[in-house]
Amino acid sequence: MSGMRNILTTTFMVTAVGVGYGMWAVISPGEDRRKDLLKGLPESQPARMEEARKRNALVMQVLKEASETSENIARGIDKPMK
């Protein structure tokens, strides 16, 4: 009985993996569709990419300044420090 259970369990697991792979192969976009999706990303447009670089530079500058101070800026301005 234990041998039959192992065979059924193994068969079920192999079938589940096969069905999952089959669904992934059907659902995943083709090469042409993938290229179209990459063209539509904001990073593909030079103006938006430059805006993103500037925004990232500002965020990094703020993080650097925050790491160099001993104040707890997460506490807020209106709450007194102890």
mmCIF file of the N, C-alpha and C atoms, coordinates in Angstrom:
data_MODEL
# 
_entry.id   MODEL 
# 
loop_
_atom_site.group_PDB 
_atom_site.id 
_atom_site.type_symbol 
_atom_site.label_atom_id 
_atom_site.label_alt_id 
_atom_site.label_comp_id 
_atom_site.label_asym_id 
_atom_site.label_entity_id 
_atom_site.label_seq_id 
_atom_site.pdbx_PDB_ins_code 
_atom_site.Cartn_x 
_atom_site.Cartn_y 
_atom_site.Cartn_z 
_atom_site.occupancy 
_atom_site.B_iso_or_equiv 
_atom_site.pdbx_formal_charge 
_atom_site.auth_seq_id 
_atom_site.auth_comp_id 
_atom_site.auth_asym_id 
_atom_site.auth_atom_id 
_atom_site.pdbx_PDB_model_num 
ATOM 1   N N  . MET A 1 1  ? 0.814  -1.191 0.000   1.00 0.00 ? 1  MET A N  1 
ATOM 2   C CA . MET A 1 1  ? 0.000  0.000  0.000   1.00 0.00 ? 1  MET A CA 1 
ATOM 3   C C  . MET A 1 1  ? 0.863  1.262  0.000   1.00 0.00 ? 1  MET A C  1 
ATOM 4   N N  . SER A 1 2  ? 1.977  1.209  0.717   1.00 0.00 ? 2  SER A N  1 
ATOM 5   C CA . SER A 1 2  ? 2.855  2.362  0.793   1.00 0.00 ? 2  SER A CA 1 
ATOM 6   C C  . SER A 1 2  ? 3.511  2.635  -0.559  1.00 0.00 ? 2  SER A C  1 
ATOM 7   N N  . GLY A 1 3  ? 3.835  1.556  -1.286  1.00 0.00 ? 3  GLY A N  1 
ATOM 8   C CA . GLY A 1 3  ? 4.446  1.715  -2.610  1.00 0.00 ? 3  GLY A CA 1 
ATOM 9   C C  . GLY A 1 3  ? 3.473  2.362  -3.584  1.00 0.00 ? 3  GLY A C  1 
ATOM 10  N N  . MET A 1 4  ? 2.226  2.001  -3.522  1.00 0.00 ? 4  MET A N  1 
ATOM 11  C CA . MET A 1 4  ? 1.206  2.584  -4.401  1.00 0.00 ? 4  MET A CA 1 
ATOM 12  C C  . MET A 1 4  ? 1.008  4.070  -4.079  1.00 0.00 ? 4  MET A C  1 
ATOM 13  N N  . ARG A 1 5  ? 1.051  4.397  -2.779  1.00 0.00 ? 5  ARG A N  1 
ATOM 14  C CA . ARG A 1 5  ? 0.907  5.797  -2.371  1.00 0.00 ? 5  ARG A CA 1 
ATOM 15  C C  . ARG A 1 5  ? 2.080  6.626  -2.899  1.00 0.00 ? 5  ARG A C  1 
ATOM 16  N N  . ASN A 1 6  ? 3.292  6.085  -2.830  1.00 0.00 ? 6  ASN A N  1 
ATOM 17  C CA . ASN A 1 6  ? 4.462  6.805  -3.337  1.00 0.00 ? 6  ASN A CA 1 
ATOM 18  C C  . ASN A 1 6  ? 4.364  7.013  -4.846  1.00 0.00 ? 6  ASN A C  1 
ATOM 19  N N  . ILE A 1 7  ? 3.898  6.021  -5.568  1.00 0.00 ? 7  ILE A N  1 
ATOM 20  C CA . ILE A 1 7  ? 3.754  6.136  -7.018  1.00 0.00 ? 7  ILE A CA 1 
ATOM 21  C C  . ILE A 1 7  ? 2.716  7.196  -7.365  1.00 0.00 ? 7  ILE A C  1 
ATOM 22  N N  . LEU A 1 8  ? 1.588  7.182  -6.680  1.00 0.00 ? 8  LEU A N  1 
ATOM 23  C CA . LEU A 1 8  ? 0.540  8.170  -6.934  1.00 0.00 ? 8  LEU A CA 1 
ATOM 24  C C  . LEU A 1 8  ? 1.002  9.579  -6.580  1.00 0.00 ? 8  LEU A C  1 
ATOM 25  N N  . THR A 1 9  ? 1.696  9.706  -5.463  1.00 0.00 ? 9  THR A N  1 
ATOM 26  C CA . THR A 1 9  ? 2.198  11.025 -5.057  1.00 0.00 ? 9  THR A CA 1 
ATOM 27  C C  . THR A 1 9  ? 3.208  11.553 -6.062  1.00 0.00 ? 9  THR A C  1 
ATOM 28  N N  . THR A 1 10 ? 4.124  10.717 -6.489  1.00 0.00 ? 10 THR A N  1 
ATOM 29  C CA . THR A 1 10 ? 5.133  11.120 -7.465  1.00 0.00 ? 10 THR A CA 1 
ATOM 30  C C  . THR A 1 10 ? 4.477  11.485 -8.789  1.00 0.00 ? 10 THR A C  1 
ATOM 31  N N  . THR A 1 11 ? 3.508  10.701 -9.222  1.00 0.00 ? 11 THR A N  1 
ATOM 32  C CA . THR A 1 11 ? 2.802  10.980 -10.471 1.00 0.00 ? 11 THR A CA 1 
ATOM 33  C C  . THR A 1 11 ? 2.063  12.314 -10.375 1.00 0.00 ? 11 THR A C  1 
ATOM 34  N N  . PHE A 1 12 ? 1.418  12.566 -9.249  1.00 0.00 ? 12 PHE A N  1 
ATOM 35  C CA . PHE A 1 12 ? 0.708  13.826 -9.057  1.00 0.00 ? 12 PHE A CA 1 
ATOM 36  C C  . PHE A 1 12 ? 1.667  15.006 -9.092  1.00 0.00 ? 12 PHE A C  1 
ATOM 37  N N  . MET A 1 13 ? 2.811  14.891 -8.432  1.00 0.00 ? 13 MET A N  1 
ATOM 38  C CA . MET A 1 13 ? 3.781  15.989 -8.394  1.00 0.00 ? 13 MET A CA 1 
ATOM 39  C C  . MET A 1 13 ? 4.362  16.262 -9.775  1.00 0.00 ? 13 MET A C  1 
ATOM 40  N N  . VAL A 1 14 ? 4.682  15.226 -10.514 1.00 0.00 ? 14 VAL A N  1 
ATOM 41  C CA . VAL A 1 14 ? 5.213  15.408 -11.864 1.00 0.00 ? 14 VAL A CA 1 
ATOM 42  C C  . VAL A 1 14 ? 4.153  16.033 -12.760 1.00 0.00 ? 14 VAL A C  1 
ATOM 43  N N  . THR A 1 15 ? 2.912  15.624 -12.610 1.00 0.00 ? 15 THR A N  1 
ATOM 44  C CA . THR A 1 15 ? 1.819  16.195 -13.399 1.00 0.00 ? 15 THR A CA 1 
ATOM 45  C C  . THR A 1 15 ? 1.618  17.667 -13.048 1.00 0.00 ? 15 THR A C  1 
ATOM 46  N N  . ALA A 1 16 ? 1.674  18.005 -11.765 1.00 0.00 ? 16 ALA A N  1 
ATOM 47  C CA . ALA A 1 16 ? 1.503  19.398 -11.345 1.00 0.00 ? 16 ALA A CA 1 
ATOM 48  C C  . ALA A 1 16 ? 2.620  20.279 -11.900 1.00 0.00 ? 16 ALA A C  1 
ATOM 49  N N  . VAL A 1 17 ? 3.845  19.789 -11.869 1.00 0.00 ? 17 VAL A N  1 
ATOM 50  C CA . VAL A 1 17 ? 4.964  20.551 -12.425 1.00 0.00 ? 17 VAL A CA 1 
ATOM 51  C C  . VAL A 1 17 ? 4.787  20.711 -13.929 1.00 0.00 ? 17 VAL A C  1 
ATOM 52  N N  . GLY A 1 18 ? 4.355  19.651 -14.607 1.00 0.00 ? 18 GLY A N  1 
ATOM 53  C CA . GLY A 1 18 ? 4.135  19.717 -16.053 1.00 0.00 ? 18 GLY A CA 1 
ATOM 54  C C  . GLY A 1 18 ? 3.041  20.714 -16.415 1.00 0.00 ? 18 GLY A C  1 
ATOM 55  N N  . VAL A 1 19 ? 1.959  20.722 -15.659 1.00 0.00 ? 19 VAL A N  1 
ATOM 56  C CA . VAL A 1 19 ? 0.867  21.662 -15.915 1.00 0.00 ? 19 VAL A CA 1 
ATOM 57  C C  . VAL A 1 19 ? 1.341  23.091 -15.661 1.00 0.00 ? 19 VAL A C  1 
ATOM 58  N N  . GLY A 1 20 ? 2.106  23.302 -14.603 1.00 0.00 ? 20 GLY A N  1 
ATOM 59  C CA . GLY A 1 20 ? 2.631  24.632 -14.310 1.00 0.00 ? 20 GLY A CA 1 
ATOM 60  C C  . GLY A 1 20 ? 3.550  25.126 -15.409 1.00 0.00 ? 20 GLY A C  1 
ATOM 61  N N  . TYR A 1 21 ? 4.427  24.280 -15.886 1.00 0.00 ? 21 TYR A N  1 
ATOM 62  C CA . TYR A 1 21 ? 5.329  24.662 -16.972 1.00 0.00 ? 21 TYR A CA 1 
ATOM 63  C C  . TYR A 1 21 ? 4.541  24.946 -18.246 1.00 0.00 ? 21 TYR A C  1 
ATOM 64  N N  . GLY A 1 22 ? 3.545  24.120 -18.529 1.00 0.00 ? 22 GLY A N  1 
ATOM 65  C CA . GLY A 1 22 ? 2.723  24.334 -19.723 1.00 0.00 ? 22 GLY A CA 1 
ATOM 66  C C  . GLY A 1 22 ? 1.991  25.662 -19.669 1.00 0.00 ? 22 GLY A C  1 
ATOM 67  N N  . MET A 1 23 ? 1.437  25.995 -18.510 1.00 0.00 ? 23 MET A N  1 
ATOM 68  C CA . MET A 1 23 ? 0.732  27.268 -18.366 1.00 0.00 ? 23 MET A CA 1 
ATOM 69  C C  . MET A 1 23 ? 1.708  28.437 -18.509 1.00 0.00 ? 23 MET A C  1 
ATOM 70  N N  . TRP A 1 24 ? 2.907  28.307 -17.948 1.00 0.00 ? 24 TRP A N  1 
ATOM 71  C CA . TRP A 1 24 ? 3.918  29.365 -18.064 1.00 0.00 ? 24 TRP A CA 1 
ATOM 72  C C  . TRP A 1 24 ? 4.321  29.552 -19.520 1.00 0.00 ? 24 TRP A C  1 
ATOM 73  N N  . ALA A 1 25 ? 4.477  28.467 -20.253 1.00 0.00 ? 25 ALA A N  1 
ATOM 74  C CA . ALA A 1 25 ? 4.875  28.561 -21.656 1.00 0.00 ? 25 ALA A CA 1 
ATOM 75  C C  . ALA A 1 25 ? 3.785  29.218 -22.500 1.00 0.00 ? 25 ALA A C  1 
ATOM 76  N N  . VAL A 1 26 ? 2.524  28.971 -22.178 1.00 0.00 ? 26 VAL A N  1 
ATOM 77  C CA . VAL A 1 26 ? 1.420  29.546 -22.945 1.00 0.00 ? 26 VAL A CA 1 
ATOM 78  C C  . VAL A 1 26 ? 1.227  31.019 -22.600 1.00 0.00 ? 26 VAL A C  1 
ATOM 79  N N  . ILE A 1 27 ? 1.352  31.367 -21.329 1.00 0.00 ? 27 ILE A N  1 
ATOM 80  C CA . ILE A 1 27 ? 1.051  32.722 -20.877 1.00 0.00 ? 27 ILE A CA 1 
ATOM 81  C C  . ILE A 1 27 ? 2.190  33.698 -21.168 1.00 0.00 ? 27 ILE A C  1 
ATOM 82  N N  . SER A 1 28 ? 3.440  33.248 -21.117 1.00 0.00 ? 28 SER A N  1 
ATOM 83  C CA . SER A 1 28 ? 4.573  34.164 -21.290 1.00 0.00 ? 28 SER A CA 1 
ATOM 84  C C  . SER A 1 28 ? 4.549  34.783 -22.685 1.00 0.00 ? 28 SER A C  1 
ATOM 85  N N  . PRO A 1 29 ? 4.892  36.093 -22.780 1.00 0.00 ? 29 PRO A N  1 
ATOM 86  C CA . PRO A 1 29 ? 4.830  36.769 -24.077 1.00 0.00 ? 29 PRO A CA 1 
ATOM 87  C C  . PRO A 1 29 ? 5.945  36.301 -25.005 1.00 0.00 ? 29 PRO A C  1 
ATOM 88  N N  . GLY A 1 30 ? 5.682  36.407 -26.290 1.00 0.00 ? 30 GLY A N  1 
ATOM 89  C CA . GLY A 1 30 ? 6.678  36.049 -27.283 1.00 0.00 ? 30 GLY A CA 1 
ATOM 90  C C  . GLY A 1 30 ? 7.750  37.117 -27.403 1.00 0.00 ? 30 GLY A C  1 
ATOM 91  N N  . GLU A 1 31 ? 8.743  36.866 -28.244 1.00 0.00 ? 31 GLU A N  1 
ATOM 92  C CA . GLU A 1 31 ? 9.859  37.792 -28.390 1.00 0.00 ? 31 GLU A CA 1 
ATOM 93  C C  . GLU A 1 31 ? 9.406  39.146 -28.931 1.00 0.00 ? 31 GLU A C  1 
ATOM 94  N N  . ASP A 1 32 ? 8.495  39.156 -29.905 1.00 0.00 ? 32 ASP A N  1 
ATOM 95  C CA . ASP A 1 32 ? 8.006  40.428 -30.456 1.00 0.00 ? 32 ASP A CA 1 
ATOM 96  C C  . ASP A 1 32 ? 7.258  41.233 -29.401 1.00 0.00 ? 32 ASP A C  1 
ATOM 97  N N  . ARG A 1 33 ? 6.422  40.572 -28.654 1.00 0.00 ? 33 ARG A N  1 
ATOM 98  C CA . ARG A 1 33 ? 5.658  41.244 -27.601 1.00 0.00 ? 33 ARG A CA 1 
ATOM 99  C C  . ARG A 1 33 ? 6.597  41.781 -26.521 1.00 0.00 ? 33 ARG A C  1 
ATOM 100 N N  . ARG A 1 34 ? 7.626  41.016 -26.189 1.00 0.00 ? 34 ARG A N  1 
ATOM 101 C CA . ARG A 1 34 ? 8.586  41.434 -25.183 1.00 0.00 ? 34 ARG A CA 1 
ATOM 102 C C  . ARG A 1 34 ? 9.324  42.692 -25.637 1.00 0.00 ? 34 ARG A C  1 
ATOM 103 N N  . LYS A 1 35 ? 9.697  42.767 -26.916 1.00 0.00 ? 35 LYS A N  1 
ATOM 104 C CA . LYS A 1 35 ? 10.362 43.960 -27.436 1.00 0.00 ? 35 LYS A CA 1 
ATOM 105 C C  . LYS A 1 35 ? 9.439  45.170 -27.406 1.00 0.00 ? 35 LYS A C  1 
ATOM 106 N N  . ASP A 1 36 ? 8.157  44.963 -27.724 1.00 0.00 ? 36 ASP A N  1 
ATOM 107 C CA . ASP A 1 36 ? 7.188  46.060 -27.664 1.00 0.00 ? 36 ASP A CA 1 
ATOM 108 C C  . ASP A 1 36 ? 7.038  46.576 -26.234 1.00 0.00 ? 36 ASP A C  1 
ATOM 109 N N  . LEU A 1 37 ? 7.032  45.659 -25.263 1.00 0.00 ? 37 LEU A N  1 
ATOM 110 C CA . LEU A 1 37 ? 6.916  46.066 -23.870 1.00 0.00 ? 37 LEU A CA 1 
ATOM 111 C C  . LEU A 1 37 ? 8.138  46.871 -23.436 1.00 0.00 ? 37 LEU A C  1 
ATOM 112 N N  . LEU A 1 38 ? 9.321  46.467 -23.882 1.00 0.00 ? 38 LEU A N  1 
ATOM 113 C CA . LEU A 1 38 ? 10.535 47.188 -23.516 1.00 0.00 ? 38 LEU A CA 1 
ATOM 114 C C  . LEU A 1 38 ? 10.571 48.583 -24.135 1.00 0.00 ? 38 LEU A C  1 
ATOM 115 N N  . LYS A 1 39 ? 9.998  48.753 -25.318 1.00 0.00 ? 39 LYS A N  1 
ATOM 116 C CA . LYS A 1 39 ? 9.958  50.065 -25.955 1.00 0.00 ? 39 LYS A CA 1 
ATOM 117 C C  . LYS A 1 39 ? 9.060  51.025 -25.183 1.00 0.00 ? 39 LYS A C  1 
ATOM 118 N N  . GLY A 1 40 ? 8.046  50.515 -24.528 1.00 0.00 ? 40 GLY A N  1 
ATOM 119 C CA . GLY A 1 40 ? 7.099  51.354 -23.812 1.00 0.00 ? 40 GLY A CA 1 
ATOM 120 C C  . GLY A 1 40 ? 7.533  51.736 -22.409 1.00 0.00 ? 40 GLY A C  1 
ATOM 121 N N  . LEU A 1 41 ? 8.643  51.174 -21.924 1.00 0.00 ? 41 LEU A N  1 
ATOM 122 C CA . LEU A 1 41 ? 9.095  51.502 -20.574 1.00 0.00 ? 41 LEU A CA 1 
ATOM 123 C C  . LEU A 1 41 ? 9.613  52.937 -20.505 1.00 0.00 ? 41 LEU A C  1 
ATOM 124 N N  . PRO A 1 42 ? 9.454  53.582 -19.363 1.00 0.00 ? 42 PRO A N  1 
ATOM 125 C CA . PRO A 1 42 ? 9.923  54.966 -19.232 1.00 0.00 ? 42 PRO A CA 1 
ATOM 126 C C  . PRO A 1 42 ? 11.433 55.096 -19.452 1.00 0.00 ? 42 PRO A C  1 
ATOM 127 N N  . GLU A 1 43 ? 12.189 54.061 -19.148 1.00 0.00 ? 43 GLU A N  1 
ATOM 128 C CA . GLU A 1 43 ? 13.640 54.131 -19.293 1.00 0.00 ? 43 GLU A CA 1 
ATOM 129 C C  . GLU A 1 43 ? 14.066 54.221 -20.754 1.00 0.00 ? 43 GLU A C  1 
ATOM 130 N N  . SER A 1 44 ? 13.187 53.899 -21.673 1.00 0.00 ? 44 SER A N  1 
ATOM 131 C CA . SER A 1 44 ? 13.553 53.946 -23.083 1.00 0.00 ? 44 SER A CA 1 
ATOM 132 C C  . SER A 1 44 ? 13.449 55.356 -23.666 1.00 0.00 ? 44 SER A C  1 
ATOM 133 N N  . GLN A 1 45 ? 12.837 56.278 -22.924 1.00 0.00 ? 45 GLN A N  1 
ATOM 134 C CA . GLN A 1 45 ? 12.702 57.657 -23.380 1.00 0.00 ? 45 GLN A CA 1 
ATOM 135 C C  . GLN A 1 45 ? 13.764 58.510 -22.678 1.00 0.00 ? 45 GLN A C  1 
ATOM 136 N N  . PRO A 1 46 ? 14.645 59.164 -23.448 1.00 0.00 ? 46 PRO A N  1 
ATOM 137 C CA . PRO A 1 46 ? 15.767 59.899 -22.835 1.00 0.00 ? 46 PRO A CA 1 
ATOM 138 C C  . PRO A 1 46 ? 15.338 60.995 -21.856 1.00 0.00 ? 46 PRO A C  1 
ATOM 139 N N  . ALA A 1 47 ? 14.267 61.704 -22.150 1.00 0.00 ? 47 ALA A N  1 
ATOM 140 C CA . ALA A 1 47 ? 13.839 62.790 -21.263 1.00 0.00 ? 47 ALA A CA 1 
ATOM 141 C C  . ALA A 1 47 ? 13.389 62.239 -19.909 1.00 0.00 ? 47 ALA A C  1 
ATOM 142 N N  . ARG A 1 48 ? 12.613 61.185 -19.915 1.00 0.00 ? 48 ARG A N  1 
ATOM 143 C CA . ARG A 1 48 ? 12.138 60.605 -18.652 1.00 0.00 ? 48 ARG A CA 1 
ATOM 144 C C  . ARG A 1 48 ? 13.279 59.943 -17.888 1.00 0.00 ? 48 ARG A C  1 
ATOM 145 N N  . MET A 1 49 ? 14.238 59.383 -18.634 1.00 0.00 ? 49 MET A N  1 
ATOM 146 C CA . MET A 1 49 ? 15.386 58.763 -17.986 1.00 0.00 ? 49 MET A CA 1 
ATOM 147 C C  . MET A 1 49 ? 16.219 59.820 -17.263 1.00 0.00 ? 49 MET A C  1 
ATOM 148 N N  . GLU A 1 50 ? 16.384 60.996 -17.893 1.00 0.00 ? 50 GLU A N  1 
ATOM 149 C CA . GLU A 1 50 ? 17.134 62.079 -17.262 1.00 0.00 ? 50 GLU A CA 1 
ATOM 150 C C  . GLU A 1 50 ? 16.411 62.583 -16.013 1.00 0.00 ? 50 GLU A C  1 
ATOM 151 N N  . GLU A 1 51 ? 15.085 62.682 -16.061 1.00 0.00 ? 51 GLU A N  1 
ATOM 152 C CA . GLU A 1 51 ? 14.311 63.074 -14.882 1.00 0.00 ? 51 GLU A CA 1 
ATOM 153 C C  . GLU A 1 51 ? 14.502 62.070 -13.754 1.00 0.00 ? 51 GLU A C  1 
ATOM 154 N N  . ALA A 1 52 ? 14.497 60.801 -14.096 1.00 0.00 ? 52 ALA A N  1 
ATOM 155 C CA . ALA A 1 52 ? 14.678 59.762 -13.082 1.00 0.00 ? 52 ALA A CA 1 
ATOM 156 C C  . ALA A 1 52 ? 16.078 59.852 -12.474 1.00 0.00 ? 52 ALA A C  1 
ATOM 157 N N  . ARG A 1 53 ? 17.087 60.128 -13.288 1.00 0.00 ? 53 ARG A N  1 
ATOM 158 C CA . ARG A 1 53 ? 18.451 60.274 -12.767 1.00 0.00 ? 53 ARG A CA 1 
ATOM 159 C C  . ARG A 1 53 ? 18.541 61.455 -11.801 1.00 0.00 ? 53 ARG A C  1 
ATOM 160 N N  . LYS A 1 54 ? 17.929 62.580 -12.170 1.00 0.00 ? 54 LYS A N  1 
ATOM 161 C CA . LYS A 1 54 ? 17.956 63.755 -11.289 1.00 0.00 ? 54 LYS A CA 1 
ATOM 162 C C  . LYS A 1 54 ? 17.233 63.467 -9.980  1.00 0.00 ? 54 LYS A C  1 
ATOM 163 N N  . ARG A 1 55 ? 16.084 62.805 -10.076 1.00 0.00 ? 55 ARG A N  1 
ATOM 164 C CA . ARG A 1 55 ? 15.314 62.482 -8.874  1.00 0.00 ? 55 ARG A CA 1 
ATOM 165 C C  . ARG A 1 55 ? 16.111 61.535 -7.972  1.00 0.00 ? 55 ARG A C  1 
ATOM 166 N N  . ASN A 1 56 ? 16.764 60.540 -8.555  1.00 0.00 ? 56 ASN A N  1 
ATOM 167 C CA . ASN A 1 56 ? 17.565 59.611 -7.767  1.00 0.00 ? 56 ASN A CA 1 
ATOM 168 C C  . ASN A 1 56 ? 18.750 60.320 -7.120  1.00 0.00 ? 56 ASN A C  1 
ATOM 169 N N  . ALA A 1 57 ? 19.361 61.271 -7.841  1.00 0.00 ? 57 ALA A N  1 
ATOM 170 C CA . ALA A 1 57 ? 20.473 62.021 -7.278  1.00 0.00 ? 57 ALA A CA 1 
ATOM 171 C C  . ALA A 1 57 ? 20.010 62.853 -6.087  1.00 0.00 ? 57 ALA A C  1 
ATOM 172 N N  . LEU A 1 58 ? 18.835 63.481 -6.186  1.00 0.00 ? 58 LEU A N  1 
ATOM 173 C CA . LEU A 1 58 ? 18.309 64.261 -5.072  1.00 0.00 ? 58 LEU A CA 1 
ATOM 174 C C  . LEU A 1 58 ? 18.002 63.384 -3.862  1.00 0.00 ? 58 LEU A C  1 
ATOM 175 N N  . VAL A 1 59 ? 17.436 62.226 -4.111  1.00 0.00 ? 59 VAL A N  1 
ATOM 176 C CA . VAL A 1 59 ? 17.122 61.303 -3.012  1.00 0.00 ? 59 VAL A CA 1 
ATOM 177 C C  . VAL A 1 59 ? 18.411 60.854 -2.333  1.00 0.00 ? 59 VAL A C  1 
ATOM 178 N N  . MET A 1 60 ? 19.421 60.526 -3.124  1.00 0.00 ? 60 MET A N  1 
ATOM 179 C CA . MET A 1 60 ? 20.690 60.096 -2.549  1.00 0.00 ? 60 MET A CA 1 
ATOM 180 C C  . MET A 1 60 ? 21.346 61.224 -1.747  1.00 0.00 ? 60 MET A C  1 
ATOM 181 N N  . GLN A 1 61 ? 21.213 62.458 -2.221  1.00 0.00 ? 61 GLN A N  1 
ATOM 182 C CA . GLN A 1 61 ? 21.765 63.608 -1.507  1.00 0.00 ? 61 GLN A CA 1 
ATOM 183 C C  . GLN A 1 61 ? 21.063 63.771 -0.158  1.00 0.00 ? 61 GLN A C  1 
ATOM 184 N N  . VAL A 1 62 ? 19.759 63.661 -0.139  1.00 0.00 ? 62 VAL A N  1 
ATOM 185 C CA . VAL A 1 62 ? 19.002 63.786 1.113   1.00 0.00 ? 62 VAL A CA 1 
ATOM 186 C C  . VAL A 1 62 ? 19.375 62.666 2.072   1.00 0.00 ? 62 VAL A C  1 
ATOM 187 N N  . LEU A 1 63 ? 19.525 61.448 1.558   1.00 0.00 ? 63 LEU A N  1 
ATOM 188 C CA . LEU A 1 63 ? 19.904 60.331 2.424   1.00 0.00 ? 63 LEU A CA 1 
ATOM 189 C C  . LEU A 1 63 ? 21.306 60.522 2.990   1.00 0.00 ? 63 LEU A C  1 
ATOM 190 N N  . LYS A 1 64 ? 22.206 61.047 2.188   1.00 0.00 ? 64 LYS A N  1 
ATOM 191 C CA . LYS A 1 64 ? 23.570 61.293 2.655   1.00 0.00 ? 64 LYS A CA 1 
ATOM 192 C C  . LYS A 1 64 ? 23.565 62.348 3.753   1.00 0.00 ? 64 LYS A C  1 
ATOM 193 N N  . GLU A 1 65 ? 22.818 63.426 3.545   1.00 0.00 ? 65 GLU A N  1 
ATOM 194 C CA . GLU A 1 65 ? 22.737 64.478 4.555   1.00 0.00 ? 65 GLU A CA 1 
ATOM 195 C C  . GLU A 1 65 ? 22.101 63.946 5.842   1.00 0.00 ? 65 GLU A C  1 
ATOM 196 N N  . ALA A 1 66 ? 21.094 63.112 5.707   1.00 0.00 ? 66 ALA A N  1 
ATOM 197 C CA . ALA A 1 66 ? 20.428 62.554 6.884   1.00 0.00 ? 66 ALA A CA 1 
ATOM 198 C C  . ALA A 1 66 ? 21.354 61.608 7.643   1.00 0.00 ? 66 ALA A C  1 
ATOM 199 N N  . SER A 1 67 ? 22.207 60.903 6.917   1.00 0.00 ? 67 SER A N  1 
ATOM 200 C CA . SER A 1 67 ? 23.108 59.971 7.605   1.00 0.00 ? 67 SER A CA 1 
ATOM 201 C C  . SER A 1 67 ? 24.246 60.695 8.313   1.00 0.00 ? 67 SER A C  1 
ATOM 202 N N  . GLU A 1 68 ? 24.558 61.912 7.892   1.00 0.00 ? 68 GLU A N  1 
ATOM 203 C CA . GLU A 1 68 ? 25.652 62.661 8.493   1.00 0.00 ? 68 GLU A CA 1 
ATOM 204 C C  . GLU A 1 68 ? 25.212 63.463 9.716   1.00 0.00 ? 68 GLU A C  1 
ATOM 205 N N  . THR A 1 69 ? 23.936 63.574 9.962   1.00 0.00 ? 69 THR A N  1 
ATOM 206 C CA . THR A 1 69 ? 23.446 64.341 11.106  1.00 0.00 ? 69 THR A CA 1 
ATOM 207 C C  . THR A 1 69 ? 23.113 63.403 12.259  1.00 0.00 ? 69 THR A C  1 
ATOM 208 N N  . SER A 1 70 ? 23.127 63.949 13.447  1.00 0.00 ? 70 SER A N  1 
ATOM 209 C CA . SER A 1 70 ? 22.779 63.137 14.619  1.00 0.00 ? 70 SER A CA 1 
ATOM 210 C C  . SER A 1 70 ? 21.322 63.319 15.020  1.00 0.00 ? 70 SER A C  1 
ATOM 211 N N  . GLU A 1 71 ? 20.606 64.181 14.321  1.00 0.00 ? 71 GLU A N  1 
ATOM 212 C CA . GLU A 1 71 ? 19.199 64.415 14.629  1.00 0.00 ? 71 GLU A CA 1 
ATOM 213 C C  . GLU A 1 71 ? 18.343 63.269 14.108  1.00 0.00 ? 71 GLU A C  1 
ATOM 214 N N  . ASN A 1 72 ? 17.238 63.040 14.782  1.00 0.00 ? 72 ASN A N  1 
ATOM 215 C CA . ASN A 1 72 ? 16.289 62.024 14.351  1.00 0.00 ? 72 ASN A CA 1 
ATOM 216 C C  . ASN A 1 72 ? 15.213 62.730 13.531  1.00 0.00 ? 72 ASN A C  1 
ATOM 217 N N  . ILE A 1 73 ? 15.371 62.757 12.224  1.00 0.00 ? 73 ILE A N  1 
ATOM 218 C CA . ILE A 1 73 ? 14.429 63.496 11.387  1.00 0.00 ? 73 ILE A CA 1 
ATOM 219 C C  . ILE A 1 73 ? 13.125 62.742 11.204  1.00 0.00 ? 73 ILE A C  1 
ATOM 220 N N  . ALA A 1 74 ? 13.090 61.480 11.556  1.00 0.00 ? 74 ALA A N  1 
ATOM 221 C CA . ALA A 1 74 ? 11.857 60.703 11.440  1.00 0.00 ? 74 ALA A CA 1 
ATOM 222 C C  . ALA A 1 74 ? 10.858 61.117 12.520  1.00 0.00 ? 74 ALA A C  1 
ATOM 223 N N  . ARG A 1 75 ? 11.347 61.731 13.578  1.00 0.00 ? 75 ARG A N  1 
ATOM 224 C CA . ARG A 1 75 ? 10.485 62.128 14.680  1.00 0.00 ? 75 ARG A CA 1 
ATOM 225 C C  . ARG A 1 75 ? 9.558  63.262 14.293  1.00 0.00 ? 75 ARG A C  1 
ATOM 226 N N  . GLY A 1 76 ? 9.976  64.123 13.400  1.00 0.00 ? 76 GLY A N  1 
ATOM 227 C CA . GLY A 1 76 ? 9.146  65.250 12.981  1.00 0.00 ? 76 GLY A CA 1 
ATOM 228 C C  . GLY A 1 76 ? 9.623  66.544 13.600  1.00 0.00 ? 76 GLY A C  1 
ATOM 229 N N  . ILE A 1 77 ? 9.100  67.634 13.115  1.00 0.00 ? 77 ILE A N  1 
ATOM 230 C CA . ILE A 1 77 ? 9.542  68.949 13.568  1.00 0.00 ? 77 ILE A CA 1 
ATOM 231 C C  . ILE A 1 77 ? 8.804  69.369 14.841  1.00 0.00 ? 77 ILE A C  1 
ATOM 232 N N  . ASP A 1 78 ? 7.518  69.058 14.943  1.00 0.00 ? 78 ASP A N  1 
ATOM 233 C CA . ASP A 1 78 ? 6.717  69.561 16.062  1.00 0.00 ? 78 ASP A CA 1 
ATOM 234 C C  . ASP A 1 78 ? 6.942  68.816 17.368  1.00 0.00 ? 78 ASP A C  1 
ATOM 235 N N  . LYS A 1 79 ? 7.608  67.676 17.350  1.00 0.00 ? 79 LYS A N  1 
ATOM 236 C CA . LYS A 1 79 ? 7.817  66.920 18.584  1.00 0.00 ? 79 LYS A CA 1 
ATOM 237 C C  . LYS A 1 79 ? 9.158  67.297 19.185  1.00 0.00 ? 79 LYS A C  1 
ATOM 238 N N  . PRO A 1 80 ? 9.182  67.621 20.459  1.00 0.00 ? 80 PRO A N  1 
ATOM 239 C CA . PRO A 1 80 ? 10.449 68.002 21.090  1.00 0.00 ? 80 PRO A CA 1 
ATOM 240 C C  . PRO A 1 80 ? 11.361 66.797 21.299  1.00 0.00 ? 80 PRO A C  1 
ATOM 241 N N  . MET A 1 81 ? 12.660 67.043 21.200  1.00 0.00 ? 81 MET A N  1 
ATOM 242 C CA . MET A 1 81 ? 13.629 65.979 21.464  1.00 0.00 ? 81 MET A CA 1 
ATOM 243 C C  . MET A 1 81 ? 13.907 65.902 22.950  1.00 0.00 ? 81 MET A C  1 
ATOM 244 N N  . LYS A 1 82 ? 14.172 64.744 23.464  1.00 0.00 ? 82 LYS A N  1 
ATOM 245 C CA . LYS A 1 82 ? 14.420 64.551 24.902  1.00 0.00 ? 82 LYS A CA 1 
ATOM 246 C C  . LYS A 1 82 ? 15.879 64.681 25.213  1.00 0.00 ? 82 LYS A C  1 
# 
